[in-house]
Amino acid sequence: MPEKPYEWTDGATLQEHSKRKLKILREYFSRYLTVRCQLPQQERFRLAVVDGFAGGGRYKCGTPGSPLIFVDELKTFVVAENIRRADQGMKPLHVDCQLIFNDAKAAVVEMLKDNLAPLIGDVKETAPQLQIDVAYLSEPFETAFPKIKGLLDRGHFRNVVFNLDQCGHSHVERITLIDILQSYRGAEIFYTFSIEALVTYLRKSEPEALTAQLAHIGLDDENLRSMEGAMSNQTWLGAAERVVFGAFKDCAPYVSPFSIHNPEGWRYWLIHFANSYRGRQEYNNVLHRNATLQAHFGRSGLEMLAYDPRHEVGSLYLFDDLARASAKDQLMDDVPRLVSEYGDALSVGNFYEAIYNNTPAHMDDIHAAIIENADLEVITEGGGERRKPGTIVVGDTIRLRKQRSFFPVFSRSSKKRK
C-alpha cells in the first residue's frame, strides 16, 4: 500500500481517523497524569514523553497536533492540581517533564518549534511548578531511537509515554516496541498503523499463519491483495483484530487491539501498550467516555477474542451504552467462572491482572457484575463485605458464596458462547 505522509510544510489536512486518535490521546494523557499523581504525600513527579512522528504541531485547520496536546494537558493538569492542593492546605506538586520530539524532515521540526514556542513561553510564565525540557531530533524513528534511549537513560526516567503515529506499518520495528516496554517499567505506548500495511508485511513474513487466520472469512492469499471490499464487513473487523493481537501480544502484558472506528472500512488501528493493568483499565474507561471512536468485534466479557465465527454470531462493540449492557450480561457469567478456575477466592488485584488483557469492559461494569452477582461476595481486608460497586479496592477478595446458584464448573470449550 502506498504511504501518504502528511505534508506539514504545505498545510496538513486533519483526517477523520487522526481526529479520533487525538481525542483519545488527549483524554488518556489527562487521566494518566491524574492517576500517577494521586498520592497526597507526593510532591514531585517526573516523566518523559516521546513523540516519534511529531509532525509540525498544527494542522491546516488550526487543530493542535500531538506535541501541542501534550504541553497543553501538562499545564492544565499542573495548574488545576495545585489549585486543588492549595484549597486543601496541601503542599504543591512539581512536575518535571522531558519532551522528545522527532520527525524525519528537518523543515517539519523547524515548523514544530515555531508552533510550540508560544506554549512553552506561557508555561514558564503561568505554571512555575511545571518544568519542561524539550529535545528535538530529525531522523527516521528507528535511526533516532538509540539517541532517544540515551536521553531517557541519562535522565533516569521511569515513567515514559511514547506516541508512535506512523504512516503505514514499517517505520517502527516490533523489537523496538519490546525494547521500550522492557527497558522502562512505567512505559506506555500509543501505536498507530494501517492494517493494509500490516497485512502486506505479514503476507511476506508469516504467510501461512496469516492465511490460516483469515481463511474462514474468505480471504485467501490472492484476494488479500485487494481488501477494499472486505474491510467494511464486521466479520473482517473481528478477524483483523485477532491478526493484530497475534502480531503484538508478546510485546507487553496489556495490549488493546482496537480499530479506529470507521464503518466504511476499518483501516487504521490505534493500539495502547502497557506494563500494568492500571493503564489498560484507564484506557478502557476513556474509550467508554468516547463511544464510537474505537471498535471491537467479538465477545464483550472477559474473553473478547474467544469468539468463533464458524459457530456463533459476534457483535460490534463500540464502547457505548448498548455495548456496556452486553458486556455486563456476559460478565455475570464470566466473572464467577474465572474465580472458580482459581479455586473459590481471588484477590481483586490478581483478578485485575488476569482479566485486563482480555476485556473491553468498563471498570464500573465489572464491579457492578461482581456486586450484583448472586454467586459472589467481596470481602474486605478486615473481613467485612462490600455492598456497593464503587467501594471495591485492590486489597479486597472476590469469593464464591458457599450457597450459590452458580452452575457446575466445566471447560470453556463446552461453554455456550453468547
N, C-alpha and C positions, 0 to 999 in steps of 0.2 A: 504494500500500500504506500503510495507516495505521501511523504510527510508535508504538512503545511504549517511551518513555524510562523509565529506571529511576526509581522513586520513592524516592530515597535517604532522605529525611526520615522515611518510614514504614517503612523497612527494606527494602532492595533484595534481591530474590531472585537468587542466582547461577545463571544459566542455563548449560547444558552447553557451548554454544559459547563463552561468556565464560571458563569454567573452562579450556577447552583453550587459548584465546588467552593467558590469563595465565600458563600454564605455559611456553609458548613464549617469551613476553616475558621472563619471569624468567631462563630459561636462556640466552637470547641475550644479554641485558644483562650477565650474568655473564661470558660469553665475550668480549663487546665490551670490557669493562674489562681482561680478561687480555691480549687481543691488542694493545690500544692501549698497554699499559704494560709490554711485554716487554723493552724495551731495558735492559740493566744500568746504563747510564750515566744513564738518565732518573731525575730526582729530583722532577719536578713534572708533573702532568697536569691540564689544565683542560678542562672540558666543561660543556655546558648540556643540561638535559632539559626538554622542553616537553610537558606533558600537556594537550591541548586540550579534552578532555571528561573531566575528572579524577574527577568523582563525589565521594562522601562519604568514601571511604577504606576503609570496611569494609562487607561485605555482611551481611545479616541473620544468616547462619550463622557470622559471625566471620571469614570468609576475607578477607585483605587485598586491597584494590584496587590498581591500578597505581601510584598515588603512594607508597603504603607499600612496595610491592615495590622501587621504585627506591631508596628510602632504605635499606631492609634490605640490598639487594645491594651498594650502595656501601660500607656499613660492613663487611659480611662480607669483601668484597674487600680493602679497605684494611688491615684488621686482619691477615688471613691473609698478604697480600703483605709486610707489614712484619715479621711473624714470620719468614717465609722469608728476607727480606733480612738480618735480624739474625743468623740462623743461619749465613749465608754471608759475614758480615762486610761487607755492602754498606751503603751509605747508605740512609736511609729514603725512601720515596716519599710525597710530599704530593699530595693530590687536592683541587682546588678545583672545586666544582660549584654552578652556578646552577640552581635548580629553579623552573620557572614553571608554576603550576597554575591552570587556568581551568575554570570551569563556568558555564553560563548562569544558574544560580539562586544567588542570594546565600546563601540558607539552607543550600544544599548545601556551599558554600565554607566557611561557619562550622563545619559538621559536620566537614569535612575538616581544618580547623585543629585541632579538638579531638582528632581521631584521630591526627593527625601529631605533636602536641606531645610525647608521651612518647618517640617515636623520635628526634626532633631533640634532646631533652634527653639521651637516652642517648648519642648520637653525641658531644656536647660533652664528656661525662664519660669515655667509654671509647675514643674514637678521635681523639686530638689531631691526627693527620696528615690528617684529613678536615675540610675547611671547607665547610659547606653554607649557602647563602643561598637563602631561599625568597621568591618573589613570588607573590601571589595576585591573580587577576583574576576578574571575574564578568560576562561578556558572551557573546553568541553568538560562536563562534570567529572567523568572518570579521571581525566588528567588533573583536575583541581582537587580531587578527593584526598590525596596524601597531604596536601597543604592544609586542607580543612581539618583533617585529623590532627595535624601538628598544632594548629591554633587551639583546638579543643583540649588537647593534652597539656599544652603549656599553661592553659588557663585552669586546668584541673576541674573541668566541668563534668558533672554527672547527670544533670538534667538537660537533655538535648532534644530539640524538636527539629526534624528535617521535613522540609516541604519539597518534594521532587515531582514537579508538574511538567513532565517531559512531553515532547511530540513523539508519537509512535510508541516504541517499546524498547528500543535497543540502546538508549543512552545511559541506562543505569543497569549494571550487572547484578544478577541475583546474589552473587557472593559479596557484593558491596553492601546490600541490604543486611545480610547476615553479619558482616563485619561491624556495621553500625550498632546493631542490636546486641551483639555480644560484647562490644567494647564499652558500652555505656548502659548501665542497668536502668537508668531513668530515661532511656531513649524512647521516642515515639516517632513514627514516620507517616506522612501523608504521601501516597504514591499514586500518580495518575498515569494512565496509559490507554492506548487504543486496543480494543480486543482483536481487531483485524490484524494489527501488527503482532500481537502475542501469538495468535493462531498461525500466522505465517512463520514465525520463529519456531513454534512447536512442530509444525509440519516438517521442518528440516532437522530439528534436533531430536524429537521424540515422536516420529510419525505413527508408530504402531500404537502407543499409548493414547495419542490424540484420536486416532480413528476409532479405537475401542470406546472412548468416552462419548463420542458424538454419533456413532453409527445408528443408535436406536432412534434418533430423530431424523434419520435420512440424510445425514451429511457425510458423504464419503470423501476420499481424497480429491476426487475430481471436482465435485461441486463446492468444496471448501474454498476453491479459488475465487468464487463469487458468492459471498454470503449475503448480499443485499436483500434478497427476498426473505431469508430466514431470520434476520436479526430483529424483525418486528414481532416475531412469534414468541409467546410467553414460554413455550417449551424450550425454545432456543435459550432464553434467559436462564432457565434452570440448568440446562446443560453447560452453558458457558460459565456459570458461577462455579460449578464443580471443577471445570477445567482450571479456572483462576485459582481456586483454593488448592487444588492439587499441585499447581505450579509454585505456590508461595507458602504453603502450610508449614514448611520446615524452617522458614525464616525467623519466626517469632512464636512465642507461646499463644499470642492472640492476634488473629488475622481476620479482618472483616471483608469478605469478598463480594461487596455490594456494588452494583452498577449505578452510575449516574442515570436517573430515570428519564427515559425518552421513549414513549410508546411507539414512535415512528421508527425506532431502531436502537437497540441497546448497544451503543458503540464504545462508550468511554467508561472506564472503571476508575473509581476512587477507593483505594484500599488504605485502611488505617492499621498500622502495625504497632503493637505494644508488648512490653515485657510483663506488665502487671494487669490482672483482671480489672483493676480500678479504671484503667484507661479505656478498656473496651466497654465497661459498664457506663461510663460517662458518654462515650461515643454513641452507644445505642440510645441513650436518653436524648442526646442532641438531635439525632435523626427523627425521633418521635415528636420533638418540638418543631420539626421542619418537614412535616409529612409530604410525601411525593417527591422529595429531592433525590432520594436513592430508592432502589428497588431490589427485592429479593423474590425468588420464585421457588416454592417447595413447601416445607413444613414451617410452622411458626412457633413451635415449642422449644424443647431442649435438643432436638435432633434436626436442625434446619436443613441439612444436606442429605438426610436419610431417605428423602422422597425418591421413589422408584417409578418413573413414568410408564413402565411396562405393566404395572399392577395397580396403580392408584392415580387419582386426579389431584394434581397440585394446585396451588393458589398463588396469586400475586400479592405480595406483602409490601405495602407502601408506607408502613410506619404511621398509618392513620388510625382513626377510631375503629373502623371495621377490622383492620389487621390486629389491633390490640385485643378486640373481643375474641378473635380466632385464636390468638396466642394464649389468652387466659384459659380458654376451653381446653387446649392441648396441655397447658401447664398443670391443670388439675389432675391429669393422668400421669404426666411425665415426671413431676417432682417426687411423689411418693415412690414411684418405680425406681428412680435414681437412688433415693435414700436406701431402699431395700437392697439394692445391689452392693451397698457398703456394709449392710447389716441392719440395724434398727435405728441408728443415730448417726448424724453427720454434723460437724461444726459448720456454722454459716460461712466462715472463711474458706474452709475446704470445699464447701458446696459451690461458692462463687468460682473458685479456681477450676472446678470440674465442669462448670456449665458455660462460661462466657465465651469460649471459642466456638460454641455450637448453638447459639441462640441469637435471634434478632430482637428478643423481647425487652420491654422497658422494665427497669428495676421495680417500679411500683406494681406492675402487673405480676411479676414474680413473687414479690412479697405478699400481695393480695391472695394469690393462688395458694400460698403456704398457710396463711392465717385462716382462710375460709375453707380449707380442706378438712373434711371430717376425719381423715386418716392421719393427720399430722398435728403436732404441737411444737411450739417453740419455747424452749426453756432458757432462762437467763442464767448467768454465771452464779447467781445467788440462789438458784433453784425455783424461782418464780416462773409464771407462764405469761408470755406476751399475748396481748389481746388485739393490738392494732398493727397493721402492716408497717406504718411509718416509724414504729419503735424498734424494729429489728436491727441489731447491730452485729458486727463481725464475731464478737465473742460468744454469741448465743449458740444454742444447739437445736437442730431440727431433728425431731424424733417421731417415729411411728407410734401411734397410740396402741396400747395393749388391746383394747376393744375397738375394732375398726371394721369398716365396710370394704376396705381395700381388697380387691380380688387377689388370689394367689399369684405369687411371682412366677413368671415364666419368661422364656427367652424373647429377646427383641425380634428375632426372626419370625416368631409365630404371632407377634402382636399385630393387630389390625391397625393400619395407619389411617388417620383421619384425613 
